[in-house]
């Protein structure tokens, strides 16, 4: 995250997970976020660790459906410029844009 403004400000980076269509879940779900104070003209790298539960949905217990998931990150649900596919359960996923 980078503060290009003239004053100290706050940023809230967010991470979403998009489950495979077979899971029958919403298009993406918020799975991690943090609040950062950034002095003017500074930047910070943010790292999130997603456990198994971040990829699970409820179906009489927490289940992880095998398939291609997408992890999306950005400053809001409408601005997610960082995306990466993750294959679970042996799934092979195409890189973004293919």
Backbone torsions as a table, in degrees:
resi	resn	phi	psi	omega
1	UNK	NA	146.4	-178.3
2	UNK	-136.0	137.7	175.7
3	UNK	-103.0	107.5	179.7
4	UNK	-100.3	6.7	-179.8
5	UNK	-80.6	-177.1	-178.4
6	UNK	-92.6	-10.7	-177.1
7	UNK	-128.1	163.0	172.6
8	UNK	-62.5	141.9	-178.9
9	UNK	-148.2	-176.8	-179.6
10	UNK	-120.0	146.4	175.3
11	UNK	-131.8	147.4	178.9
12	UNK	-128.4	86.6	175.5
13	UNK	-68.0	141.3	-176.3
14	UNK	-127.5	147.6	176.5
15	UNK	-123.2	130.1	179.1
16	UNK	-118.7	153.1	174.0
17	UNK	-121.6	128.6	174.2
18	UNK	-103.2	118.8	-177.9
19	UNK	-84.1	162.0	176.8
20	UNK	-62.0	151.6	-179.8
21	UNK	-55.7	-32.1	-179.5
22	UNK	-61.4	-22.1	-178.6
23	UNK	-74.2	-20.4	178.9
24	UNK	68.0	28.2	-177.9
25	UNK	-102.1	169.2	176.5
26	UNK	-57.4	161.9	-174.8
27	UNK	-57.4	-35.6	175.5
28	UNK	-156.8	151.3	-177.6
29	UNK	-132.4	135.8	177.7
30	UNK	-65.8	125.8	-177.6
31	UNK	-121.6	-17.6	178.0
32	UNK	-161.4	150.1	174.3
33	UNK	-162.0	164.5	174.6
34	UNK	-151.7	161.1	178.9
35	UNK	-112.7	127.2	-177.7
36	UNK	-119.5	137.5	171.4
37	UNK	-96.0	125.8	-178.3
38	UNK	-122.1	123.2	173.9
39	UNK	-67.8	157.1	-179.5
40	UNK	-59.9	138.2	177.9
41	UNK	74.4	9.4	-179.6
42	UNK	-109.1	164.5	175.7
43	UNK	-139.0	157.5	177.8
44	UNK	-140.2	140.8	173.7
45	UNK	-89.3	138.9	-178.1
46	UNK	-120.0	137.9	178.1
47	UNK	-125.5	132.4	176.4
48	UNK	-118.6	145.2	173.6
49	UNK	-115.7	122.6	179.5
50	UNK	-105.1	124.0	176.7
51	UNK	-87.6	-178.4	-179.1
52	UNK	-55.1	-39.7	-177.7
53	UNK	-61.8	-25.9	178.7
54	UNK	-65.7	-20.8	-178.4
55	UNK	-106.2	6.2	-174.9
56	UNK	-97.7	158.5	171.6
57	UNK	-133.7	160.8	-176.6
58	UNK	-88.4	126.2	175.3
59	UNK	-152.1	78.1	-173.7
60	UNK	58.3	30.9	-177.5
61	UNK	140.5	161.2	-179.5
62	UNK	-73.4	120.3	-177.5
63	UNK	-121.3	144.3	172.8
64	UNK	-114.1	115.9	179.9
65	UNK	-80.5	127.1	175.3
66	UNK	-61.7	143.3	178.3
67	UNK	151.3	-168.4	-179.2
68	UNK	-95.4	120.2	176.7
69	UNK	-105.4	158.7	171.9
70	UNK	-122.5	133.5	173.3
71	UNK	-103.7	126.1	-175.9
72	UNK	-122.7	140.4	-179.3
73	UNK	-139.0	147.6	178.2
74	UNK	175.0	-163.3	-175.1
75	UNK	-91.5	-10.0	176.7
76	UNK	-166.5	171.3	179.6
77	UNK	-65.0	-19.8	179.8
78	UNK	-97.5	-4.5	179.2
79	UNK	-133.3	85.2	-176.3
80	UNK	-121.6	74.4	-175.3
81	UNK	-73.0	-20.9	-179.1
82	UNK	-97.3	122.8	-179.1
83	UNK	-140.4	143.4	178.4
84	UNK	-149.5	131.9	176.1
85	UNK	-80.3	147.4	176.7
86	UNK	-135.5	123.4	177.7
87	UNK	-89.6	131.0	179.3
88	UNK	-121.9	140.0	178.9
89	UNK	72.3	32.8	178.5
90	UNK	86.7	2.6	-179.9
91	UNK	-70.3	139.0	174.4
92	UNK	-106.1	127.7	-175.0
93	UNK	-115.7	142.1	176.6
94	UNK	-75.0	145.2	175.6
95	UNK	-61.5	159.7	179.7
96	UNK	-56.3	144.5	176.9
97	UNK	87.6	5.4	179.0
98	UNK	-117.1	NA	NA
